[in-house]
Amino acid sequence: MTVSRGVKNTASLGRLGGVDEVATAVLFLASDERRFAACEALFVDGGIMAV
């Protein structure tokens, strides 16, 4: 089993995330929009941590 197949099977979304999806999270964290988010972890993992 390849790593990507294992991740796809584990992630609740059933697929790998795209560069644009990760970039959106990074842009959010670098922006003023995150000003009220304090001491939180933002998991960009397709739902793996939710399982």
mmJSON file of the N, C-alpha and C atoms, coordinates in Angstrom:
{"data_MODEL":{"atom_site":{
"group_PDB":["ATOM","ATOM","ATOM","ATOM","ATOM","ATOM","ATOM","ATOM","ATOM","ATOM","ATOM","ATOM","ATOM","ATOM","ATOM","ATOM","ATOM","ATOM","ATOM","ATOM","ATOM","ATOM","ATOM","ATOM","ATOM","ATOM","ATOM","ATOM","ATOM","ATOM","ATOM","ATOM","ATOM","ATOM","ATOM","ATOM","ATOM","ATOM","ATOM","ATOM","ATOM","ATOM","ATOM","ATOM","ATOM","ATOM","ATOM","ATOM","ATOM","ATOM","ATOM","ATOM","ATOM","ATOM","ATOM","ATOM","ATOM","ATOM","ATOM","ATOM","ATOM","ATOM","ATOM","ATOM","ATOM","ATOM","ATOM","ATOM","ATOM","ATOM","ATOM","ATOM","ATOM","ATOM","ATOM","ATOM","ATOM","ATOM","ATOM","ATOM","ATOM","ATOM","ATOM","ATOM","ATOM","ATOM","ATOM","ATOM","ATOM","ATOM","ATOM","ATOM","ATOM","ATOM","ATOM","ATOM","ATOM","ATOM","ATOM","ATOM","ATOM","ATOM","ATOM","ATOM","ATOM","ATOM","ATOM","ATOM","ATOM","ATOM","ATOM","ATOM","ATOM","ATOM","ATOM","ATOM","ATOM","ATOM","ATOM","ATOM","ATOM","ATOM","ATOM","ATOM","ATOM","ATOM","ATOM","ATOM","ATOM","ATOM","ATOM","ATOM","ATOM","ATOM","ATOM","ATOM","ATOM","ATOM","ATOM","ATOM","ATOM","ATOM","ATOM","ATOM","ATOM","ATOM","ATOM","ATOM","ATOM","ATOM","ATOM","ATOM","ATOM"],
"id":[1,2,3,4,5,6,7,8,9,10,11,12,13,14,15,16,17,18,19,20,21,22,23,24,25,26,27,28,29,30,31,32,33,34,35,36,37,38,39,40,41,42,43,44,45,46,47,48,49,50,51,52,53,54,55,56,57,58,59,60,61,62,63,64,65,66,67,68,69,70,71,72,73,74,75,76,77,78,79,80,81,82,83,84,85,86,87,88,89,90,91,92,93,94,95,96,97,98,99,100,101,102,103,104,105,106,107,108,109,110,111,112,113,114,115,116,117,118,119,120,121,122,123,124,125,126,127,128,129,130,131,132,133,134,135,136,137,138,139,140,141,142,143,144,145,146,147,148,149,150,151,152,153],
"type_symbol":["N","C","C","N","C","C","N","C","C","N","C","C","N","C","C","N","C","C","N","C","C","N","C","C","N","C","C","N","C","C","N","C","C","N","C","C","N","C","C","N","C","C","N","C","C","N","C","C","N","C","C","N","C","C","N","C","C","N","C","C","N","C","C","N","C","C","N","C","C","N","C","C","N","C","C","N","C","C","N","C","C","N","C","C","N","C","C","N","C","C","N","C","C","N","C","C","N","C","C","N","C","C","N","C","C","N","C","C","N","C","C","N","C","C","N","C","C","N","C","C","N","C","C","N","C","C","N","C","C","N","C","C","N","C","C","N","C","C","N","C","C","N","C","C","N","C","C","N","C","C","N","C","C"],
"label_atom_id":["N","CA","C","N","CA","C","N","CA","C","N","CA","C","N","CA","C","N","CA","C","N","CA","C","N","CA","C","N","CA","C","N","CA","C","N","CA","C","N","CA","C","N","CA","C","N","CA","C","N","CA","C","N","CA","C","N","CA","C","N","CA","C","N","CA","C","N","CA","C","N","CA","C","N","CA","C","N","CA","C","N","CA","C","N","CA","C","N","CA","C","N","CA","C","N","CA","C","N","CA","C","N","CA","C","N","CA","C","N","CA","C","N","CA","C","N","CA","C","N","CA","C","N","CA","C","N","CA","C","N","CA","C","N","CA","C","N","CA","C","N","CA","C","N","CA","C","N","CA","C","N","CA","C","N","CA","C","N","CA","C","N","CA","C","N","CA","C","N","CA","C","N","CA","C","N","CA","C"],
"label_alt_id":[null,null,null,null,null,null,null,null,null,null,null,null,null,null,null,null,null,null,null,null,null,null,null,null,null,null,null,null,null,null,null,null,null,null,null,null,null,null,null,null,null,null,null,null,null,null,null,null,null,null,null,null,null,null,null,null,null,null,null,null,null,null,null,null,null,null,null,null,null,null,null,null,null,null,null,null,null,null,null,null,null,null,null,null,null,null,null,null,null,null,null,null,null,null,null,null,null,null,null,null,null,null,null,null,null,null,null,null,null,null,null,null,null,null,null,null,null,null,null,null,null,null,null,null,null,null,null,null,null,null,null,null,null,null,null,null,null,null,null,null,null,null,null,null,null,null,null,null,null,null,null,null,null],
"label_comp_id":["MET","MET","MET","THR","THR","THR","VAL","VAL","VAL","SER","SER","SER","ARG","ARG","ARG","GLY","GLY","GLY","VAL","VAL","VAL","LYS","LYS","LYS","ASN","ASN","ASN","THR","THR","THR","ALA","ALA","ALA","SER","SER","SER","LEU","LEU","LEU","GLY","GLY","GLY","ARG","ARG","ARG","LEU","LEU","LEU","GLY","GLY","GLY","GLY","GLY","GLY","VAL","VAL","VAL","ASP","ASP","ASP","GLU","GLU","GLU","VAL","VAL","VAL","ALA","ALA","ALA","THR","THR","THR","ALA","ALA","ALA","VAL","VAL","VAL","LEU","LEU","LEU","PHE","PHE","PHE","LEU","LEU","LEU","ALA","ALA","ALA","SER","SER","SER","ASP","ASP","ASP","GLU","GLU","GLU","ARG","ARG","ARG","ARG","ARG","ARG","PHE","PHE","PHE","ALA","ALA","ALA","ALA","ALA","ALA","CYS","CYS","CYS","GLU","GLU","GLU","ALA","ALA","ALA","LEU","LEU","LEU","PHE","PHE","PHE","VAL","VAL","VAL","ASP","ASP","ASP","GLY","GLY","GLY","GLY","GLY","GLY","ILE","ILE","ILE","MET","MET","MET","ALA","ALA","ALA","VAL","VAL","VAL"],
"label_asym_id":["A","A","A","A","A","A","A","A","A","A","A","A","A","A","A","A","A","A","A","A","A","A","A","A","A","A","A","A","A","A","A","A","A","A","A","A","A","A","A","A","A","A","A","A","A","A","A","A","A","A","A","A","A","A","A","A","A","A","A","A","A","A","A","A","A","A","A","A","A","A","A","A","A","A","A","A","A","A","A","A","A","A","A","A","A","A","A","A","A","A","A","A","A","A","A","A","A","A","A","A","A","A","A","A","A","A","A","A","A","A","A","A","A","A","A","A","A","A","A","A","A","A","A","A","A","A","A","A","A","A","A","A","A","A","A","A","A","A","A","A","A","A","A","A","A","A","A","A","A","A","A","A","A"],
"label_entity_id":["1","1","1","1","1","1","1","1","1","1","1","1","1","1","1","1","1","1","1","1","1","1","1","1","1","1","1","1","1","1","1","1","1","1","1","1","1","1","1","1","1","1","1","1","1","1","1","1","1","1","1","1","1","1","1","1","1","1","1","1","1","1","1","1","1","1","1","1","1","1","1","1","1","1","1","1","1","1","1","1","1","1","1","1","1","1","1","1","1","1","1","1","1","1","1","1","1","1","1","1","1","1","1","1","1","1","1","1","1","1","1","1","1","1","1","1","1","1","1","1","1","1","1","1","1","1","1","1","1","1","1","1","1","1","1","1","1","1","1","1","1","1","1","1","1","1","1","1","1","1","1","1","1"],
"label_seq_id":[1,1,1,2,2,2,3,3,3,4,4,4,5,5,5,6,6,6,7,7,7,8,8,8,9,9,9,10,10,10,11,11,11,12,12,12,13,13,13,14,14,14,15,15,15,16,16,16,17,17,17,18,18,18,19,19,19,20,20,20,21,21,21,22,22,22,23,23,23,24,24,24,25,25,25,26,26,26,27,27,27,28,28,28,29,29,29,30,30,30,31,31,31,32,32,32,33,33,33,34,34,34,35,35,35,36,36,36,37,37,37,38,38,38,39,39,39,40,40,40,41,41,41,42,42,42,43,43,43,44,44,44,45,45,45,46,46,46,47,47,47,48,48,48,49,49,49,50,50,50,51,51,51],
"pdbx_PDB_ins_code":[null,null,null,null,null,null,null,null,null,null,null,null,null,null,null,null,null,null,null,null,null,null,null,null,null,null,null,null,null,null,null,null,null,null,null,null,null,null,null,null,null,null,null,null,null,null,null,null,null,null,null,null,null,null,null,null,null,null,null,null,null,null,null,null,null,null,null,null,null,null,null,null,null,null,null,null,null,null,null,null,null,null,null,null,null,null,null,null,null,null,null,null,null,null,null,null,null,null,null,null,null,null,null,null,null,null,null,null,null,null,null,null,null,null,null,null,null,null,null,null,null,null,null,null,null,null,null,null,null,null,null,null,null,null,null,null,null,null,null,null,null,null,null,null,null,null,null,null,null,null,null,null,null],
"Cartn_x":[0.848,0.0,0.894,0.632,1.407,0.943,1.775,1.42,0.159,0.066,-1.11,-2.386,-2.318,-3.502,-3.895,-2.903,-3.185,-3.835,-3.362,-3.951,-5.365,-5.563,-6.899,-7.886,-7.453,-8.323,-8.594,-7.667,-7.797,-8.579,-8.385,-9.026,-10.528,-11.285,-12.74,-13.251,-12.478,-12.874,-12.514,-11.662,-11.329,-10.43,-9.666,-8.761,-7.648,-6.615,-5.544,-5.944,-5.45,-5.732,-4.861,-5.37,-4.612,-3.795,-2.859,-2.008,-2.852,-3.881,-4.729,-5.466,-5.817,-6.51,-5.579,-4.348,-3.371,-2.997,-2.839,-2.491,-3.568,-4.825,-5.922,-5.791,-5.436,-5.244,-4.055,-2.977,-1.793,-2.116,-2.829,-3.212,-4.104,-5.009,-5.859,-5.016,-4.071,-3.233,-2.338,-1.983,-1.128,-1.925,-3.239,-4.072,-4.6,-5.226,-5.872,-7.174,-7.687,-8.923,-8.768,-7.571,-7.336,-7.169,-7.424,-7.151,-7.91,-9.022,-9.782,-9.483,-8.713,-8.324,-7.047,-7.184,-6.035,-5.779,-4.532,-4.095,-4.886,-5.103,-5.821,-4.921,-5.163,-4.46,-5.413,-4.911,-5.704,-5.188,-5.968,-5.577,-6.086,-5.19,-5.538,-5.146,-6.004,-5.641,-6.769,-7.792,-8.87,-9.738,-9.64,-10.475,-9.816,-8.518,-7.837,-7.898,-7.726,-7.743,-9.144,-10.173,-11.556,-11.963,-11.184,-11.54,-11.089],
"Cartn_y":[-1.176,0.0,1.239,2.159,3.393,4.328,5.297,6.262,7.015,7.457,8.232,7.397,6.118,5.259,5.099,4.945,4.824,6.077,7.234,8.499,8.645,8.317,8.41,7.516,6.347,5.424,5.895,6.658,7.107,8.414,9.315,10.626,10.491,11.203,11.109,11.694,12.572,13.099,12.148,11.163,10.138,10.575,11.648,12.122,12.942,13.16,14.034,15.479,16.362,17.781,18.372,19.4,20.085,21.225,21.683,22.792,24.018,24.259,25.432,25.345,24.155,24.001,24.284,23.832,24.11,25.59,26.144,27.558,28.452,28.061,28.843,28.906,27.799,27.772,28.642,28.574,29.386,30.867,31.224,32.62,33.111,32.259,32.622,32.91,32.025,32.203,33.431,33.827,34.994,36.291,36.204,37.387,37.946,39.092,39.688,38.976,38.125,37.389,36.435,36.021,35.081,35.794,37.074,37.854,37.368,36.684,36.201,34.733,34.08,32.69,32.682,32.304,32.321,30.924,30.507,29.226,28.041,28.012,26.914,26.237,24.966,24.23,24.104,24.392,24.278,23.065,22.007,20.792,20.846,20.782,20.748,19.349,18.387,16.986,16.154,16.777,16.042,15.246,15.551,14.879,13.709,13.504,12.38,12.498,13.698,13.883,13.726,13.808,13.697,12.24,11.316,9.891,9.334],
"Cartn_z":[0.0,0.0,0.0,-0.881,-0.921,0.181,0.512,1.552,1.172,-0.067,-0.466,-0.38,-0.715,-0.604,0.858,1.736,3.163,3.728,3.3,3.757,3.216,1.963,1.378,2.119,2.527,3.246,4.671,5.249,6.632,6.736,5.81,5.855,5.663,6.483,6.369,5.053,4.442,3.138,2.009,2.294,1.323,0.194,0.403,-0.648,-0.017,-0.789,-0.357,-0.607,0.218,0.035,-1.059,-1.666,-2.713,-2.142,-2.924,-2.518,-2.189,-2.971,-2.75,-1.406,-0.974,0.301,1.478,1.387,2.435,2.408,1.23,1.097,1.694,1.551,2.133,3.649,4.281,5.727,6.139,5.381,5.68,5.538,4.49,4.303,5.437,5.9,7.033,8.265,8.562,9.748,9.651,8.438,8.237,8.129,8.146,7.939,9.259,9.174,10.339,10.7,9.823,10.082,11.26,11.578,12.665,14.011,14.077,15.286,16.522,16.368,17.52,17.816,16.966,17.183,18.029,19.279,20.188,20.729,20.669,21.244,20.698,19.434,18.803,17.784,17.582,16.526,15.339,14.177,12.957,12.19,12.181,11.488,10.053,9.115,7.696,7.228,7.6,7.396,6.792,6.286,5.649,6.605,7.88,8.869,9.582,9.378,10.031,11.542,12.08,13.537,14.121,13.293,13.759,13.999,13.469,13.581,14.897],
"occupancy":[1.0,1.0,1.0,1.0,1.0,1.0,1.0,1.0,1.0,1.0,1.0,1.0,1.0,1.0,1.0,1.0,1.0,1.0,1.0,1.0,1.0,1.0,1.0,1.0,1.0,1.0,1.0,1.0,1.0,1.0,1.0,1.0,1.0,1.0,1.0,1.0,1.0,1.0,1.0,1.0,1.0,1.0,1.0,1.0,1.0,1.0,1.0,1.0,1.0,1.0,1.0,1.0,1.0,1.0,1.0,1.0,1.0,1.0,1.0,1.0,1.0,1.0,1.0,1.0,1.0,1.0,1.0,1.0,1.0,1.0,1.0,1.0,1.0,1.0,1.0,1.0,1.0,1.0,1.0,1.0,1.0,1.0,1.0,1.0,1.0,1.0,1.0,1.0,1.0,1.0,1.0,1.0,1.0,1.0,1.0,1.0,1.0,1.0,1.0,1.0,1.0,1.0,1.0,1.0,1.0,1.0,1.0,1.0,1.0,1.0,1.0,1.0,1.0,1.0,1.0,1.0,1.0,1.0,1.0,1.0,1.0,1.0,1.0,1.0,1.0,1.0,1.0,1.0,1.0,1.0,1.0,1.0,1.0,1.0,1.0,1.0,1.0,1.0,1.0,1.0,1.0,1.0,1.0,1.0,1.0,1.0,1.0,1.0,1.0,1.0,1.0,1.0,1.0],
"B_iso_or_equiv":[0.0,0.0,0.0,0.0,0.0,0.0,0.0,0.0,0.0,0.0,0.0,0.0,0.0,0.0,0.0,0.0,0.0,0.0,0.0,0.0,0.0,0.0,0.0,0.0,0.0,0.0,0.0,0.0,0.0,0.0,0.0,0.0,0.0,0.0,0.0,0.0,0.0,0.0,0.0,0.0,0.0,0.0,0.0,0.0,0.0,0.0,0.0,0.0,0.0,0.0,0.0,0.0,0.0,0.0,0.0,0.0,0.0,0.0,0.0,0.0,0.0,0.0,0.0,0.0,0.0,0.0,0.0,0.0,0.0,0.0,0.0,0.0,0.0,0.0,0.0,0.0,0.0,0.0,0.0,0.0,0.0,0.0,0.0,0.0,0.0,0.0,0.0,0.0,0.0,0.0,0.0,0.0,0.0,0.0,0.0,0.0,0.0,0.0,0.0,0.0,0.0,0.0,0.0,0.0,0.0,0.0,0.0,0.0,0.0,0.0,0.0,0.0,0.0,0.0,0.0,0.0,0.0,0.0,0.0,0.0,0.0,0.0,0.0,0.0,0.0,0.0,0.0,0.0,0.0,0.0,0.0,0.0,0.0,0.0,0.0,0.0,0.0,0.0,0.0,0.0,0.0,0.0,0.0,0.0,0.0,0.0,0.0,0.0,0.0,0.0,0.0,0.0,0.0],
"pdbx_formal_charge":[null,null,null,null,null,null,null,null,null,null,null,null,null,null,null,null,null,null,null,null,null,null,null,null,null,null,null,null,null,null,null,null,null,null,null,null,null,null,null,null,null,null,null,null,null,null,null,null,null,null,null,null,null,null,null,null,null,null,null,null,null,null,null,null,null,null,null,null,null,null,null,null,null,null,null,null,null,null,null,null,null,null,null,null,null,null,null,null,null,null,null,null,null,null,null,null,null,null,null,null,null,null,null,null,null,null,null,null,null,null,null,null,null,null,null,null,null,null,null,null,null,null,null,null,null,null,null,null,null,null,null,null,null,null,null,null,null,null,null,null,null,null,null,null,null,null,null,null,null,null,null,null,null],
"auth_seq_id":[1,1,1,2,2,2,3,3,3,4,4,4,5,5,5,6,6,6,7,7,7,8,8,8,9,9,9,10,10,10,11,11,11,12,12,12,13,13,13,14,14,14,15,15,15,16,16,16,17,17,17,18,18,18,19,19,19,20,20,20,21,21,21,22,22,22,23,23,23,24,24,24,25,25,25,26,26,26,27,27,27,28,28,28,29,29,29,30,30,30,31,31,31,32,32,32,33,33,33,34,34,34,35,35,35,36,36,36,37,37,37,38,38,38,39,39,39,40,40,40,41,41,41,42,42,42,43,43,43,44,44,44,45,45,45,46,46,46,47,47,47,48,48,48,49,49,49,50,50,50,51,51,51],
"auth_comp_id":["MET","MET","MET","THR","THR","THR","VAL","VAL","VAL","SER","SER","SER","ARG","ARG","ARG","GLY","GLY","GLY","VAL","VAL","VAL","LYS","LYS","LYS","ASN","ASN","ASN","THR","THR","THR","ALA","ALA","ALA","SER","SER","SER","LEU","LEU","LEU","GLY","GLY","GLY","ARG","ARG","ARG","LEU","LEU","LEU","GLY","GLY","GLY","GLY","GLY","GLY","VAL","VAL","VAL","ASP","ASP","ASP","GLU","GLU","GLU","VAL","VAL","VAL","ALA","ALA","ALA","THR","THR","THR","ALA","ALA","ALA","VAL","VAL","VAL","LEU","LEU","LEU","PHE","PHE","PHE","LEU","LEU","LEU","ALA","ALA","ALA","SER","SER","SER","ASP","ASP","ASP","GLU","GLU","GLU","ARG","ARG","ARG","ARG","ARG","ARG","PHE","PHE","PHE","ALA","ALA","ALA","ALA","ALA","ALA","CYS","CYS","CYS","GLU","GLU","GLU","ALA","ALA","ALA","LEU","LEU","LEU","PHE","PHE","PHE","VAL","VAL","VAL","ASP","ASP","ASP","GLY","GLY","GLY","GLY","GLY","GLY","ILE","ILE","ILE","MET","MET","MET","ALA","ALA","ALA","VAL","VAL","VAL"],
"auth_asym_id":["A","A","A","A","A","A","A","A","A","A","A","A","A","A","A","A","A","A","A","A","A","A","A","A","A","A","A","A","A","A","A","A","A","A","A","A","A","A","A","A","A","A","A","A","A","A","A","A","A","A","A","A","A","A","A","A","A","A","A","A","A","A","A","A","A","A","A","A","A","A","A","A","A","A","A","A","A","A","A","A","A","A","A","A","A","A","A","A","A","A","A","A","A","A","A","A","A","A","A","A","A","A","A","A","A","A","A","A","A","A","A","A","A","A","A","A","A","A","A","A","A","A","A","A","A","A","A","A","A","A","A","A","A","A","A","A","A","A","A","A","A","A","A","A","A","A","A","A","A","A","A","A","A"],
"auth_atom_id":["N","CA","C","N","CA","C","N","CA","C","N","CA","C","N","CA","C","N","CA","C","N","CA","C","N","CA","C","N","CA","C","N","CA","C","N","CA","C","N","CA","C","N","CA","C","N","CA","C","N","CA","C","N","CA","C","N","CA","C","N","CA","C","N","CA","C","N","CA","C","N","CA","C","N","CA","C","N","CA","C","N","CA","C","N","CA","C","N","CA","C","N","CA","C","N","CA","C","N","CA","C","N","CA","C","N","CA","C","N","CA","C","N","CA","C","N","CA","C","N","CA","C","N","CA","C","N","CA","C","N","CA","C","N","CA","C","N","CA","C","N","CA","C","N","CA","C","N","CA","C","N","CA","C","N","CA","C","N","CA","C","N","CA","C","N","CA","C","N","CA","C","N","CA","C","N","CA","C"],
"pdbx_PDB_model_num":[1,1,1,1,1,1,1,1,1,1,1,1,1,1,1,1,1,1,1,1,1,1,1,1,1,1,1,1,1,1,1,1,1,1,1,1,1,1,1,1,1,1,1,1,1,1,1,1,1,1,1,1,1,1,1,1,1,1,1,1,1,1,1,1,1,1,1,1,1,1,1,1,1,1,1,1,1,1,1,1,1,1,1,1,1,1,1,1,1,1,1,1,1,1,1,1,1,1,1,1,1,1,1,1,1,1,1,1,1,1,1,1,1,1,1,1,1,1,1,1,1,1,1,1,1,1,1,1,1,1,1,1,1,1,1,1,1,1,1,1,1,1,1,1,1,1,1,1,1,1,1,1,1]
}}}
